[in-house]
Amino acid sequence: MRRSDDKKRQKLINKLIFLNVYDKDDQQLYEMSLSKLKNEYRRYRSQIHPHGEYGSIQFV
């Protein structure tokens, strides 16, 4: 169970870094619990438009 949680934490950390929500050198990010990381990711995803920047068609 512990290993599964560690994998989930690392996956969420990687997503938050990739989306530029946190910097990879931010120690606070690595100290967050799994539930806090989930909440941060959900909060970020709810703030962006689903057809925003990543993987969508952009008209210039």
VENQUI-V331553 format. One record per residue. N is the residue number from 1. PHI is phi in radians with two decimals (none if undefined). OMEGA is omega in whole degrees, -180 to 180 (* if undefined). D_CENTER is the distance of its C-alpha to the mean C-alpha in Angstrom with 2 decimals. Layout:
BEGIN
n=N phi=PHI omega=OMEGA d_center=D_CENTER
n=N phi=PHI omega=OMEGA d_center=D_CENTER
END
This chain:
BEGIN
n=1 phi=none omega=-179 d_center=21.41
n=2 phi=-1.08 omega=-179 d_center=20.07
n=3 phi=-1.14 omega=179 d_center=19.18
n=4 phi=-1.11 omega=178 d_center=17.27
n=5 phi=-1.13 omega=178 d_center=15.17
n=6 phi=-1.10 omega=178 d_center=14.62
n=7 phi=-1.15 omega=179 d_center=13.48
n=8 phi=-1.12 omega=178 d_center=10.97
n=9 phi=-1.03 omega=-178 d_center=9.69
n=10 phi=-1.12 omega=179 d_center=9.71
n=11 phi=-1.12 omega=179 d_center=8.00
n=12 phi=-1.16 omega=177 d_center=4.83
n=13 phi=-1.05 omega=179 d_center=5.63
n=14 phi=-1.08 omega=179 d_center=6.46
n=15 phi=-1.12 omega=-179 d_center=3.84
n=16 phi=-1.15 omega=176 d_center=2.70
n=17 phi=-1.23 omega=-179 d_center=6.41
n=18 phi=-1.05 omega=-179 d_center=7.36
n=19 phi=-1.45 omega=179 d_center=6.57
n=20 phi=1.07 omega=175 d_center=8.45
n=21 phi=-1.37 omega=177 d_center=6.93
n=22 phi=-2.27 omega=174 d_center=8.20
n=23 phi=-1.50 omega=-178 d_center=11.01
n=24 phi=-1.14 omega=179 d_center=11.46
n=25 phi=-1.62 omega=-178 d_center=14.54
n=26 phi=-1.34 omega=-177 d_center=13.20
n=27 phi=-1.12 omega=-180 d_center=14.77
n=28 phi=-0.99 omega=-179 d_center=13.43
n=29 phi=-1.05 omega=-177 d_center=9.93
n=30 phi=-1.34 omega=180 d_center=11.93
n=31 phi=-1.65 omega=-179 d_center=14.15
n=32 phi=-1.25 omega=176 d_center=11.96
n=33 phi=-1.33 omega=179 d_center=12.99
n=34 phi=-1.04 omega=-179 d_center=11.34
n=35 phi=-1.14 omega=178 d_center=12.13
n=36 phi=-1.16 omega=177 d_center=10.77
n=37 phi=-1.09 omega=178 d_center=7.24
n=38 phi=-1.06 omega=179 d_center=7.81
n=39 phi=-1.11 omega=178 d_center=9.31
n=40 phi=-1.08 omega=-180 d_center=6.88
n=41 phi=-1.15 omega=178 d_center=4.46
n=42 phi=-1.09 omega=-180 d_center=8.07
n=43 phi=-1.09 omega=179 d_center=9.40
n=44 phi=-1.12 omega=-178 d_center=7.52
n=45 phi=-1.10 omega=180 d_center=8.38
n=46 phi=-1.31 omega=-178 d_center=11.77
n=47 phi=-1.52 omega=-178 d_center=12.52
n=48 phi=-1.70 omega=179 d_center=12.46
n=49 phi=-1.32 omega=-177 d_center=15.33
n=50 phi=-1.09 omega=179 d_center=15.00
n=51 phi=-1.95 omega=-176 d_center=17.39
n=52 phi=-1.33 omega=-166 d_center=16.00
n=53 phi=-1.49 omega=-169 d_center=15.23
n=54 phi=-1.61 omega=173 d_center=13.83
n=55 phi=1.27 omega=-179 d_center=16.55
n=56 phi=-2.00 omega=177 d_center=18.82
n=57 phi=-1.40 omega=-179 d_center=22.40
n=58 phi=-2.00 omega=174 d_center=22.99
n=59 phi=-1.71 omega=-178 d_center=26.46
n=60 phi=-1.86 omega=* d_center=27.71
END
